């Protein structure tokens, strides 16, 4: 099975976002962690060798951190480079 990229949106209680973000960043397979505006407080980007590892990382580790009240996970199925996007939207007007 190929590598999996997942985006985990995290809600935290009170003013715990910074603490939670630091703890999330220490988890294996977490590539990046951002504090964000909107309904979620943090977004973590995960790069996992296999889909099955989501169960080890999200509910067993991220969701168990003190201060985490909710997680929502979205999986990526394709990554696009700027060059691919430029080509895809080029309709030959230049």
N, C-alpha and C positions, 0 to 999 in steps of 0.2 A: 504494500500500500504506500502511496506517495505522502509527502509531508502535508500537514494541515496548518492553515493559518486561521486563527480565530480572534474575534474582537469581543472582549468581555466588558460590558458596561456594568458599572458597580455603583450602587447607592450606599451611602454611609450615614451613620447617625451623627447628629450634632456637628461638631467641628473636628471630626475624626479623619477627614479625607487625607490629610498629609501623612498621618500615622499609618493609615491603611495603605496608601500608595507606596510608602517605603517598604512595608512588609510584603506587598504584592510583588514589587520589583526584585525581591530576594528569591522568589520561587523559580525553580528550574523551568525552562521553556518560556518564561515571560521575557519578551524581547524589548518591549517599551511600555511605559506607563505614563499617562497624561491626566492632569486635572483638567476638567472641562466645565463649560457652562451647560445649562439645560437641565433636563430631568435627572440625569446621572451626574455623579460627582467625579468619577474616574473612568477612564477607558484603558484597558490593558490589551496589548497585542501579543498573542501567543504564537509560537512556531513549534509545532509538535511533530515528531516523527510518524505518529499514527493517530487516527481518529479516536481509538479506544482510550488514549491517554487524557482526553478531555475529562473523563470521569474521575481521574486521579487529581487533576489540576483544579478544575472549577469547583465542583461540590465538596471535594475532600480537602482542598487547601484554601483557595480564595474565599469561598463562602464561609469557612470556619474561622476566619480572622475576626477578632473582636472589633466591633464597629461596623462590619459589613451587614447591611440589612436586606440587600437584594442584589442578584446578579441576572444579567440577560446576555446570552451568548449568540453571536452571529458568526457563521462560517463563511469563509471566502472560497469561491470556486475558481476564480481566475484573477491573475494580477495583470495589469496593463502598464507598459512603459509609456513615457511621453511620446516616443517615436511611433508606437503602435496607435496611440490615440490620435496623433496628428494625421497619420495615414488613413485611419478609419473615417475621419471627418473631413478629409480633403475631397472636395467635389469638383476640383479642377478649375476653379475660378481665377487662379493666378497665372 
